Amino acid sequence: MVTEVDMAEIRRHLCPAICPTNRVDAPDKTYLQAGQLPENKQEYGPYVPGLIKPPVKKVYPPGAPPEYLPQPTDTTSGDFLTMGPIGPWASGHIDWTPQAGSTGVRPIVDGYSITRYSTGQWRENNLKILSPKHIDKARETKVKIQGDLDNAFAIIDSANDNSNKMLTKRIKDLIDAEKAAKKAVEDITEEIEILDKDRATLKGACKILMLPEAISKECLDLRTQRLEPDLVRDDAEQELITEVSLVGEIRRIFMETLNKVEEQMKYNRAAKALMESDWSDKISTVKVDKKNLSMMRDSTLLLFHPGVDRWTENSCPLEYWLHFCEESIRNCEEVRKKSENLRQDLMTAIVKGGQDLRTQADRTDAALAHTVEVTEAMCRKLEETLVQTLKETADMETFIDHLKESLRKVDASFKNVMTRLNSRNYSRPNVENCRDEAQYALMKECKDLREARESLKTQLRDAEAARAALMKYRGDLEKDIASKRKSLLIDGDRCVRARQWFPKPEEFASG
């Protein structure tokens, strides 16, 4: 930075001062002696000979502590360190504060020194090291322990006796809880075995259920082979369809019950595993507490275990233990009761389902028997009608022959009268061809014969149509009889033989 003195010196050497026409005489220059600083100049100048001063001994106030301990003259702001003329760096003003570890605050460690602390900090550290607080604390602790030793042993003996009493009571409670858990495990195990047997029975019933379904569908397929006149949805057909639907409903109930059994089996096994785990824990705890009760102060297996006098993370209150024991047994019993009720529903479904299926089978058999009976009666009636139709057809054919013979006779008479008329009309000459009584008689006879001939032809056509209708009716009767006989073969023979293998209700219950 340029000072006012420097500016005056600069102005003095400007152009007007050095011009030859206006020359100003310069004052005489003076030079500093060795080790002397100019006035108003900082001491951070270059080295000059004689700058180094002899050492000066520091003087401390009277009654001050030794020099290695903190002195009254120590300041908290730190030492004022300046950059000497022979140092490569200028440290400036250094503050020995708690922030002295920050970058740029502590003095720079150069290649010649590792100085980091002030003398005041060095003295404070010495005072801290020489403090006898640990020795005083050890002596105080020794006196206190010596006074409390007898009381501690008395308290320890009393606590040991109380612990033994509590352990004895706890062992008794654990044994009672262990017996209850054992009984619950035995009950749920027995329930699992019984439910497993009933599940096998239900699976067997599901397999047996395939037989009535196959029989019912076989009967329906057979009845589709009936001829068209008998393809009716009669009572037997309706009962067979109901039977197939009933089998499907029973299978649905069986499968739903089986799924419930599988789900209940998971609950049973989970409850058993929980109770077995609880039972095993109680057995282990009884062994541990009995072992702890047998331990004495002079036992050989005593060791230090730091941290055991604190509650562990998995520890719980006694009330929770009692609640857990009761809740576990109650939950296990609830699962067992639910399983028992499910077994009752399972057996009810099997027994009632088998009975309903047998009842429906009886209804179907009765409907088939009734259909066979009605079909047989209809077949007999058709056969009787066929015989009567054949007889009527034969009579009609005889009658047609008689009509044809009569028509031939009428034709002969008609030809006779027409020949007579032709002869009289074209053979008599002139006025002899008159309309006499004979001519009127012949004309009337011709008219009557023509009407009789047309009537006989009409009757012949009607008779032949009646015969054709009888022949067609005969064919329909024969076709219907064949249809009825095929229906009787299907319903009365093939369906009956297939339904003989229909299972009984006892087979469903036995699995």
C-alpha positions as CSV (number, residue, x, y, z in Angstrom):
1,M,0.0,0.0,0.0
2,V,1.4,3.5,-0.9
3,T,1.5,5.9,2.0
4,E,1.5,9.8,2.1
5,V,5.2,9.9,2.5
6,D,5.7,7.8,-0.6
7,M,3.4,10.0,-2.5
8,A,5.3,13.1,-1.5
9,E,8.5,11.5,-2.6
10,I,7.0,10.7,-5.9
11,R,5.7,14.2,-6.5
12,R,9.1,15.6,-5.7
13,H,10.7,13.7,-8.6
14,L,8.0,14.8,-11.1
15,C,8.9,16.7,-14.3
16,P,8.9,20.3,-12.8
17,A,11.4,19.3,-10.2
18,I,13.9,17.9,-12.6
19,C,13.5,20.3,-15.5
20,P,16.8,22.2,-16.2
21,T,15.1,25.6,-16.6
22,N,13.4,25.2,-13.2
23,R,15.6,23.1,-11.1
24,V,14.9,22.6,-7.4
25,D,17.8,21.7,-5.1
26,A,17.2,18.3,-3.5
27,P,17.9,18.0,0.2
28,D,20.8,15.8,1.4
29,K,20.0,12.2,1.7
30,T,20.6,10.4,5.0
31,Y,21.0,6.6,5.5
32,L,20.0,4.4,8.5
33,Q,22.5,2.7,10.7
34,A,22.8,-1.0,11.1
35,G,19.8,-2.5,13.0
36,Q,17.9,0.9,12.9
37,L,14.4,1.1,11.5
38,P,13.0,4.1,9.7
39,E,10.3,6.1,11.5
40,N,6.7,5.0,10.8
41,K,8.0,1.8,9.2
42,Q,7.1,-1.8,10.1
43,E,9.7,-4.1,11.5
44,Y,9.1,-6.7,8.8
45,G,11.9,-5.5,6.6
46,P,14.9,-7.2,5.1
47,Y,17.7,-8.4,7.2
48,V,20.4,-5.8,8.1
49,P,23.5,-6.5,10.1
50,G,23.1,-6.0,13.8
51,L,19.4,-6.9,13.9
52,I,19.8,-9.9,16.2
53,K,19.5,-8.9,19.9
54,P,20.9,-10.8,22.9
55,P,18.6,-13.0,24.9
56,V,16.4,-11.5,27.7
57,K,15.3,-13.6,30.7
58,K,11.6,-13.6,31.3
59,V,10.5,-12.3,34.7
60,Y,7.4,-13.7,36.5
61,P,5.5,-12.1,39.4
62,P,6.4,-13.2,43.0
63,G,4.6,-16.3,44.2
64,A,4.1,-17.7,40.6
65,P,4.0,-21.5,40.2
66,P,6.9,-23.3,38.5
67,E,7.5,-22.4,34.9
68,Y,6.1,-25.8,33.6
69,L,2.6,-24.9,35.1
70,P,0.2,-22.1,33.9
71,Q,1.5,-18.6,34.7
72,P,-0.5,-15.4,35.6
73,T,1.1,-13.7,32.6
74,D,-0.4,-16.3,30.1
75,T,-3.1,-14.8,27.8
76,T,-6.0,-16.5,26.2
77,S,-5.6,-14.7,22.9
78,G,-2.3,-16.4,22.1
79,D,1.2,-15.3,21.2
80,F,2.0,-12.5,18.8
81,L,4.4,-14.1,16.4
82,T,5.9,-12.0,13.7
83,M,7.8,-12.8,10.6
84,G,11.4,-12.2,11.1
85,P,13.8,-11.1,8.4
86,I,15.2,-14.6,8.1
87,G,12.0,-16.7,8.0
88,P,10.6,-17.9,4.7
89,W,7.0,-17.4,5.8
90,A,5.0,-14.7,7.6
91,S,2.8,-16.3,10.2
92,G,1.1,-13.2,11.4
93,H,-1.0,-13.0,14.6
94,I,-1.8,-16.6,15.8
95,D,-4.8,-17.2,18.2
96,W,-4.4,-20.3,20.4
97,T,-8.1,-20.9,20.7
98,P,-10.3,-24.2,20.6
99,Q,-10.6,-23.5,16.9
100,A,-6.8,-23.7,16.5
101,G,-7.1,-27.0,14.5
102,S,-8.9,-25.2,11.6
103,T,-6.9,-24.7,8.4
104,G,-4.9,-21.5,8.3
105,V,-5.3,-20.7,12.1
106,R,-2.5,-22.7,13.7
107,P,1.0,-21.8,12.8
108,I,2.5,-23.2,9.7
109,V,4.7,-26.2,10.2
110,D,7.7,-25.6,8.0
111,G,10.6,-27.7,7.1
112,Y,12.6,-26.7,10.3
113,S,10.0,-27.0,13.1
114,I,6.9,-29.0,14.1
115,T,5.6,-26.4,16.5
116,R,1.8,-26.6,16.9
117,Y,0.9,-25.5,20.5
118,S,1.6,-22.4,22.4
119,T,3.5,-22.3,25.7
120,G,0.3,-21.6,27.6
121,Q,-1.3,-24.8,26.2
122,W,1.8,-26.8,27.0
123,R,1.6,-25.6,30.7
124,E,-2.1,-26.4,30.9
125,N,-1.4,-29.9,29.7
126,N,1.3,-30.4,32.3
127,L,-1.2,-29.3,35.0
128,K,-3.8,-31.8,33.8
129,I,-1.3,-34.7,33.7
130,L,0.0,-33.9,37.3
131,S,-3.5,-33.8,38.8
132,P,-4.0,-36.6,41.5
133,K,-7.8,-37.0,41.1
134,H,-7.6,-40.7,40.1
135,I,-5.5,-41.5,43.2
136,D,-8.0,-39.7,45.4
137,K,-10.9,-41.4,43.8
138,A,-9.3,-44.9,44.3
139,R,-8.7,-44.2,48.0
140,E,-12.3,-43.0,48.4
141,T,-13.6,-46.1,46.6
142,K,-11.6,-48.4,48.8
143,V,-13.0,-46.9,52.0
144,K,-16.5,-47.0,50.7
145,I,-16.3,-50.7,49.6
146,Q,-14.7,-51.7,52.9
147,G,-17.7,-50.2,54.7
148,D,-20.3,-51.8,52.5
149,L,-18.8,-55.3,52.2
150,D,-20.6,-56.9,55.2
151,N,-23.9,-55.4,54.2
152,A,-23.4,-56.7,50.7
153,F,-22.8,-60.3,51.8
154,A,-25.9,-60.2,54.1
155,I,-28.1,-58.9,51.2
156,I,-26.6,-61.6,48.9
157,D,-27.4,-64.4,51.3
158,S,-31.0,-63.2,51.8
159,A,-31.5,-62.7,48.0
160,N,-30.1,-66.3,47.4
161,D,-32.6,-67.8,49.8
162,N,-35.5,-65.8,48.3
163,S,-34.3,-66.9,44.8
164,N,-34.3,-70.6,45.8
165,K,-37.9,-70.3,47.2
166,M,-39.1,-68.6,44.0
167,L,-37.3,-71.2,41.8
168,T,-39.1,-74.0,43.8
169,K,-42.4,-72.4,43.3
170,R,-41.7,-71.7,39.6
171,I,-40.7,-75.3,39.0
172,K,-44.0,-76.5,40.4
173,D,-45.9,-74.0,38.2
174,L,-43.9,-75.1,35.2
175,I,-44.6,-78.8,35.8
176,D,-48.4,-78.1,36.0
177,A,-48.2,-76.1,32.8
178,E,-46.1,-78.9,31.1
179,K,-48.8,-81.5,32.0
180,A,-51.5,-79.4,30.5
181,A,-49.5,-78.8,27.3
182,K,-48.8,-82.5,27.1
183,K,-52.5,-83.4,27.3
184,A,-53.4,-80.8,24.7
185,V,-50.7,-82.3,22.4
186,E,-52.1,-85.8,22.9
187,D,-55.7,-84.6,22.2
188,I,-54.8,-82.7,19.0
189,T,-52.6,-85.7,17.8
190,E,-55.5,-88.0,18.2
191,E,-57.8,-85.6,16.4
192,I,-55.3,-85.4,13.5
193,E,-55.2,-89.2,13.1
194,I,-59.0,-89.4,13.1
195,L,-59.4,-86.6,10.7
196,D,-56.9,-88.1,8.4
197,K,-58.9,-91.4,8.3
198,D,-62.1,-89.5,7.6
199,R,-60.3,-87.6,4.8
200,A,-59.2,-90.9,3.3
201,T,-62.9,-92.1,3.5
202,L,-64.0,-88.9,1.8
203,K,-61.5,-89.3,-1.0
204,G,-62.7,-92.9,-1.5
205,A,-66.3,-91.6,-1.6
206,C,-65.3,-89.2,-4.3
207,K,-63.8,-92.0,-6.3
208,I,-66.9,-94.2,-5.8
209,L,-69.0,-91.2,-7.0
210,M,-67.6,-91.7,-10.4
211,L,-69.5,-95.0,-10.9
212,P,-73.1,-93.6,-10.5
213,E,-72.2,-90.7,-12.7
214,A,-70.9,-93.0,-15.4
215,I,-74.0,-95.2,-15.1
216,S,-76.4,-92.3,-15.4
217,K,-74.5,-90.8,-18.4
218,E,-74.4,-94.2,-20.0
219,C,-78.2,-94.6,-19.7
220,L,-78.7,-91.1,-21.1
221,D,-76.3,-91.9,-24.1
222,L,-78.2,-95.2,-24.7
223,R,-81.6,-93.4,-24.7
224,T,-80.3,-91.0,-27.3
225,Q,-80.2,-94.1,-29.7
226,R,-83.9,-94.5,-29.6
227,L,-85.8,-93.8,-32.8
228,E,-87.4,-90.5,-33.4
229,P,-91.0,-91.3,-32.3
230,D,-89.6,-92.3,-28.9
231,L,-87.1,-89.4,-28.4
232,V,-89.2,-87.8,-25.7
233,R,-88.3,-86.2,-22.4
234,D,-90.3,-88.6,-20.3
235,D,-90.1,-89.2,-16.5
236,A,-87.2,-91.6,-16.9
237,E,-85.3,-89.1,-18.9
238,Q,-86.0,-86.4,-16.3
239,E,-85.0,-88.6,-13.5
240,L,-81.7,-89.5,-15.2
241,I,-80.9,-85.9,-15.8
242,T,-81.8,-85.2,-12.1
243,E,-79.5,-88.1,-11.1
244,V,-76.6,-86.6,-13.1
245,S,-77.2,-83.2,-11.5
246,L,-77.4,-84.8,-8.1
247,V,-74.1,-86.5,-8.6
248,G,-72.5,-83.2,-9.6
249,E,-73.9,-81.5,-6.5
250,I,-72.8,-84.3,-4.2
251,R,-69.3,-84.1,-5.8
252,R,-69.2,-80.3,-5.3
253,I,-70.1,-80.8,-1.6
254,F,-67.5,-83.5,-1.3
255,M,-64.8,-81.4,-2.9
256,E,-65.7,-78.3,-0.8
257,T,-65.7,-80.5,2.4
258,L,-62.4,-82.0,1.3
259,N,-60.9,-78.5,0.8
260,K,-62.1,-77.6,4.3
261,V,-60.6,-80.8,5.7
262,E,-57.2,-80.0,4.0
263,E,-57.4,-76.4,5.4
264,Q,-58.4,-77.7,8.8
265,M,-55.5,-80.2,8.7
266,K,-53.1,-77.3,8.3
267,Y,-54.6,-75.6,11.3
268,N,-54.5,-78.8,13.3
269,R,-50.8,-79.4,12.4
270,A,-50.0,-75.8,13.1
271,A,-51.7,-76.0,16.5
272,K,-49.9,-79.3,17.3
273,A,-46.5,-77.8,16.3
274,L,-47.2,-74.7,18.5
275,M,-48.2,-76.9,21.4
276,E,-45.3,-79.3,20.9
277,S,-42.9,-76.3,20.8
278,D,-44.6,-74.9,24.0
279,W,-44.4,-78.3,25.6
280,S,-40.7,-78.7,24.6
281,D,-40.0,-75.2,25.9
282,K,-41.6,-76.0,29.3
283,I,-39.6,-79.3,29.6
284,S,-36.4,-77.5,28.8
285,T,-37.3,-74.7,31.3
286,V,-38.0,-77.2,34.0
287,K,-34.6,-78.8,33.5
288,V,-32.9,-75.4,33.5
289,D,-34.7,-74.3,36.7
290,K,-33.9,-77.6,38.4
291,K,-30.3,-77.2,37.5
292,N,-30.3,-73.6,38.7
293,L,-31.9,-74.7,42.0
294,S,-29.2,-77.3,42.6
295,M,-26.4,-74.7,42.1
296,M,-24.6,-73.5,45.2
297,R,-21.9,-70.9,45.9
298,D,-19.3,-73.7,45.9
299,S,-20.4,-75.4,42.7
300,T,-17.8,-76.2,40.1
301,L,-19.5,-74.8,37.0
302,L,-19.9,-71.2,38.1
303,L,-18.7,-68.6,35.6
304,F,-19.0,-64.8,35.0
305,H,-21.6,-63.9,32.4
306,P,-21.5,-60.1,31.9
307,G,-24.8,-58.5,31.0
308,V,-27.1,-61.3,32.3
309,D,-28.5,-59.0,35.0
310,R,-30.5,-57.2,32.4
311,W,-33.9,-58.2,30.8
312,T,-33.3,-59.9,27.5
313,E,-35.1,-58.7,24.4
314,N,-37.3,-61.8,24.3
315,S,-38.3,-61.8,28.0
316,C,-41.9,-61.2,29.0
317,P,-43.8,-60.5,32.2
318,L,-45.3,-63.3,34.3
319,E,-48.8,-62.2,33.4
320,Y,-48.1,-62.6,29.7
321,W,-46.6,-66.1,30.4
322,L,-49.8,-67.1,32.1
323,H,-51.9,-65.5,29.4
324,F,-49.8,-67.3,26.7
325,C,-50.2,-70.7,28.4
326,E,-53.9,-70.4,28.7
327,E,-54.3,-68.9,25.3
328,S,-52.3,-71.6,23.6
329,I,-54.3,-74.4,25.3
330,R,-57.6,-72.6,24.5
331,N,-56.6,-72.0,20.9
332,C,-55.6,-75.7,20.5
333,E,-58.9,-76.8,22.0
334,E,-60.8,-74.5,19.7
335,V,-59.0,-75.9,16.7
336,R,-59.7,-79.4,17.9
337,K,-63.4,-78.6,18.5
338,K,-63.6,-77.1,15.0
339,S,-62.0,-80.2,13.5
340,E,-64.4,-82.4,15.4
341,N,-67.4,-80.5,14.1
342,L,-65.9,-80.7,10.6
343,R,-65.6,-84.4,10.9
344,Q,-69.3,-84.6,11.8
345,D,-70.2,-82.5,8.8
346,L,-68.0,-84.7,6.7
347,M,-69.7,-88.0,7.7
348,T,-73.1,-86.4,7.4
349,A,-72.3,-85.3,3.9
350,I,-71.1,-88.8,3.0
351,V,-74.0,-90.7,4.6
352,K,-76.7,-88.3,3.5
353,G,-75.2,-88.0,0.0
354,G,-75.2,-91.7,-0.4
355,Q,-78.8,-92.0,0.8
356,D,-80.0,-89.2,-1.5
357,L,-78.2,-90.9,-4.4
358,R,-79.8,-94.2,-3.6
359,T,-83.2,-92.6,-3.3
360,Q,-82.8,-90.9,-6.6
361,A,-81.6,-94.1,-8.1
362,D,-84.8,-95.8,-6.9
363,R,-86.9,-93.0,-8.4
364,T,-85.0,-93.5,-11.7
365,D,-85.5,-97.2,-11.7
366,A,-89.2,-96.8,-11.0
367,A,-89.5,-94.3,-13.8
368,L,-87.6,-96.7,-16.2
369,A,-89.8,-99.6,-15.1
370,H,-93.0,-97.5,-15.6
371,T,-91.7,-96.4,-19.1
372,V,-91.0,-100.0,-20.0
373,E,-94.4,-101.1,-18.9
374,V,-96.2,-98.4,-20.8
375,T,-94.0,-99.0,-23.9
376,E,-94.8,-102.7,-23.8
377,A,-98.5,-102.0,-23.5
378,M,-98.2,-99.6,-26.4
379,C,-96.3,-102.2,-28.4
380,R,-99.0,-104.8,-27.9
381,K,-101.7,-102.3,-28.9
382,L,-99.7,-101.4,-32.0
383,E,-99.4,-105.1,-33.0
384,E,-103.1,-105.6,-32.5
385,T,-103.8,-102.5,-34.7
386,L,-101.3,-103.9,-37.3
387,V,-103.2,-107.2,-37.5
388,Q,-106.5,-105.3,-37.9
389,T,-105.0,-103.0,-40.5
390,L,-103.7,-106.0,-42.5
391,K,-107.2,-107.6,-42.4
392,E,-108.8,-104.3,-43.5
393,T,-106.2,-104.0,-46.3
394,A,-107.1,-107.5,-47.5
395,D,-110.8,-106.8,-47.4
396,M,-110.2,-103.5,-49.3
397,E,-108.3,-105.3,-52.0
398,T,-111.1,-107.8,-52.4
399,F,-113.6,-104.9,-52.6
400,I,-111.5,-103.2,-55.2
401,D,-111.5,-106.3,-57.3
402,H,-115.3,-106.4,-57.0
403,L,-115.5,-102.8,-58.1
404,K,-113.4,-103.4,-61.1
405,E,-115.5,-106.4,-62.1
406,S,-118.7,-104.3,-61.7
407,L,-117.1,-101.5,-63.7
408,R,-116.4,-104.0,-66.5
409,K,-120.0,-105.1,-66.5
410,V,-121.2,-101.5,-66.6
411,D,-118.8,-100.8,-69.5
412,A,-120.2,-103.8,-71.4
413,S,-123.7,-102.5,-70.9
414,F,-122.6,-99.0,-71.8
415,K,-121.0,-100.2,-75.0
416,N,-124.2,-102.2,-75.8
417,V,-126.5,-99.2,-75.6
418,M,-124.0,-96.9,-77.4
419,T,-123.9,-99.4,-80.2
420,R,-127.7,-99.5,-80.4
421,L,-127.9,-95.7,-80.5
422,N,-125.2,-95.5,-83.1
423,S,-127.0,-98.0,-85.3
424,R,-130.4,-96.2,-85.0
425,N,-128.9,-92.8,-85.5
426,Y,-126.9,-93.6,-88.6
427,S,-128.6,-96.7,-90.1
428,R,-132.2,-95.6,-90.4
429,P,-133.0,-93.6,-93.5
430,N,-134.8,-90.4,-93.9
431,V,-137.8,-89.8,-91.8
432,E,-137.4,-93.2,-90.2
433,N,-134.8,-91.7,-88.1
434,C,-137.3,-90.3,-85.7
435,R,-137.4,-89.8,-81.9
436,D,-139.6,-92.6,-81.0
437,E,-140.1,-94.1,-77.6
438,A,-137.4,-96.7,-78.2
439,Q,-135.0,-93.9,-79.0
440,Y,-135.9,-92.1,-75.7
441,A,-135.5,-95.3,-73.8
442,L,-132.0,-95.9,-75.3
443,M,-131.0,-92.3,-74.5
444,K,-132.2,-92.6,-70.9
445,E,-130.3,-96.0,-70.6
446,C,-127.1,-94.4,-71.9
447,K,-127.4,-91.5,-69.4
448,D,-128.0,-93.9,-66.5
449,L,-125.1,-96.1,-67.6
450,R,-122.8,-93.1,-67.9
451,E,-123.6,-91.9,-64.4
452,A,-123.2,-95.4,-63.0
453,R,-119.9,-95.7,-64.8
454,E,-118.6,-92.4,-63.4
455,S,-119.8,-93.3,-59.9
456,L,-118.0,-96.6,-60.1
457,K,-114.8,-94.9,-61.2
458,T,-115.0,-92.5,-58.3
459,Q,-115.7,-95.2,-55.9
460,L,-112.8,-97.2,-57.3
461,R,-110.5,-94.2,-56.9
462,D,-111.7,-93.8,-53.3
463,A,-111.2,-97.5,-52.6
464,E,-107.7,-97.4,-54.0
465,A,-106.9,-94.3,-52.0
466,A,-108.2,-96.1,-48.9
467,R,-106.0,-99.1,-49.7
468,A,-103.0,-96.8,-50.1
469,A,-103.7,-95.2,-46.8
470,L,-104.0,-98.6,-45.2
471,M,-100.7,-99.6,-46.7
472,K,-99.0,-96.4,-45.5
473,Y,-100.6,-96.8,-42.1
474,R,-99.3,-100.4,-42.0
475,G,-95.8,-99.1,-42.6
476,D,-96.1,-96.5,-39.9
477,L,-97.4,-99.2,-37.5
478,E,-94.5,-101.5,-38.4
479,K,-92.0,-98.6,-38.0
480,D,-93.5,-97.6,-34.6
481,I,-93.5,-101.2,-33.4
482,A,-89.8,-101.4,-34.3
483,S,-89.1,-98.1,-32.5
484,K,-91.0,-99.4,-29.4
485,R,-89.1,-102.7,-29.5
486,K,-85.8,-100.8,-29.7
487,S,-86.8,-98.6,-26.8
488,L,-87.8,-101.7,-24.8
489,L,-84.3,-103.1,-25.6
490,I,-82.6,-100.0,-24.4
491,D,-84.7,-99.2,-21.3
492,G,-85.6,-102.7,-20.3
493,D,-82.4,-104.5,-21.0
494,R,-79.3,-102.4,-21.4
495,C,-80.2,-99.6,-18.9
496,V,-81.3,-102.1,-16.4
497,R,-78.2,-104.2,-16.7
498,A,-76.0,-101.1,-16.4
499,R,-77.9,-99.9,-13.3
500,Q,-77.3,-103.2,-11.5
501,W,-73.8,-101.9,-10.6
502,F,-75.2,-98.7,-8.9
503,P,-73.3,-98.3,-5.5
504,K,-75.1,-98.7,-2.2
505,P,-74.9,-96.0,0.6
506,E,-72.8,-98.3,2.7
507,E,-70.1,-98.3,0.1
508,F,-69.8,-94.5,0.3
509,A,-69.5,-94.7,4.1
510,S,-66.8,-97.4,4.0
511,G,-64.8,-95.4,1.5
